[in-house]
Amino acid sequence: MNTTTNREWWKEAAVYQIYPRSFADSDGDGVGDLRGIVDRIDYLDRLGVDVVWICPVYDSPNADMGYDIRDYRTIMDEMGTMADWDELLAELHDRDMRLLMDLVVNHTSDEHEWFQESRDLDGGKDDWYIWREGSPEEPPNNWISLFGGPAWTYDEVREAWYLHLFDEKQPDLNWENPDVRDAIYDMMNFWLEKGIDGFRMDAISCISKPPGLPDADTGEDWFDMDLYFNGPRIHEFMREMAAETFENYDVMLIGETPGADPEEAKKYYEDGVDMVVHFDHMDVTYGPGGKWSPDYVGMETLASAGDDELDAMLNTMDLADLQAAIRYWDEGVGDEWNCLYMGSHDQTRAVSRFGDDRQYRRESAKLVATFLLSQRATPFLYQGDELGMTNADWDSADDIRDVEARGQVEMLMADHDVPYETIAPFVRNRSRDNARTPMQWDDGENAGFTDGDPWIQVNDNYPEINAAEALDDSDSIYHYYRRLLAFRRESDVLVYGDTEYVLPDETYPNVWAHRRTLDGESVLVVLNWQGEERTLDTDWVDAPVLFGNYAASERDGATLRPYEARILDRSE
Ligand code: GLC
């Protein structure tokens, strides 16, 4: 059914996500910046990625690290200047690489002048945000923020409540108001005119709110947030946005769409979005209560068990669940297209979560790479994952920078009446800060990230895990990614082939296998997703190996080594 007739450059591309604050600091203020990225473009070019997505670099007070924008048309001081940004775009384009900007339009910062004018009733922007009158004692409805705590804050200036689905410093814009929409489209066109190659649309499924903002259904330990997502006017807004902005340019559109299923995703595709970011495969490593509920482990265990044991408990995954999530989206979108990521600035480190970052860091990081780059989906690599960077220890609550983690830790400590140390292993396995520790460039001070004081702690393991070391070592995770990216680029079957899911099954619960087929060509991807050997009783495991994470001399016929990955040639 799938053929290459639907070829698109963005299906064949690999995207590399940069979290600029933590990538490279060129001026010693401890915060990564645009010049830092410019200085490292060759590193990315050598790796072989085609598109760079940078998280927000707009002027911001950084309550949510740039996802709270104060001025959409100005570069944040710490990140540099518009001239630096222009240079970044030009340098990327010189190397045939493209640039995606983050588009954060569900909310702004409360320091944005629109909000300032909105809270001051004479400002002429009364309903640019979502305000409700009422007693300061009682919020307008029972909504809670996606970061925890109430989704409403009472503003003393206007003497009214405003809605924020995220932090209180991120008030939600009122998309019902056409003036708001026009102002957003105008801003988008400003960036499109500057020559960007697309947007990654932050929390875009949240922009249309249900009429009347009804209470959400709740139960014990349960709260129905579906109300926040894919509201009744979402596709009308998206189509209007398309017509006013991106449809007039040749760009790539990624929608971050919490709450969407594949059917809903198809509607975004009809609106002109190329791919949506989905989350189901990320949820498979959380316990029953979701990301921030440690109840399934229990406070006593958290306080007393060893680190190895806790890391394993806090990242248990049933491989069948991972496959169900991948398959659901792959089959669900039919002839449309997905993107796939194993790490991002909102997740913990891929090797710590899906692999074994202690005993088999190198092997398991390569297995995760093989998984990511062999699916029918545009791969998104997150900075540092190509080095096998790991989660970090967060010894003190004062070291936490992430607004989500800070709020959740406070609640957990209060609800369970425990000291921070009890929660610390949970922070190591949940906080978004794990992905935001500085990029480890070399074994010099601060991992070569900055000459100043880094804004967030550097992971202690940088003397062993860093880019300089990886570039020098032909067997490194970096070079594995580089070779596999090159292999994928030359392989239509890996990009466009149909997928058939083969393993896990009852006999092999920890072995993944999927087949990709296109025009008579066929490959089988086999991943031994465990720290133990496994002998397969199949006729295919001996097929010629096109790609693998163990050297030919280390391979052992039908026995897969710990975290061994093989791409087998199964063409007739
Ligand atoms: C998205 C971003 C995340 C941010 C949130 C609010 O989920 O990826 O980092 O905190 O939106 O803007």
Residues whose N, C-alpha, C, O or C-beta is under 5 A from the ligand:
A	BS01	GLC	D64 Y67 F166 D202 A203 D346
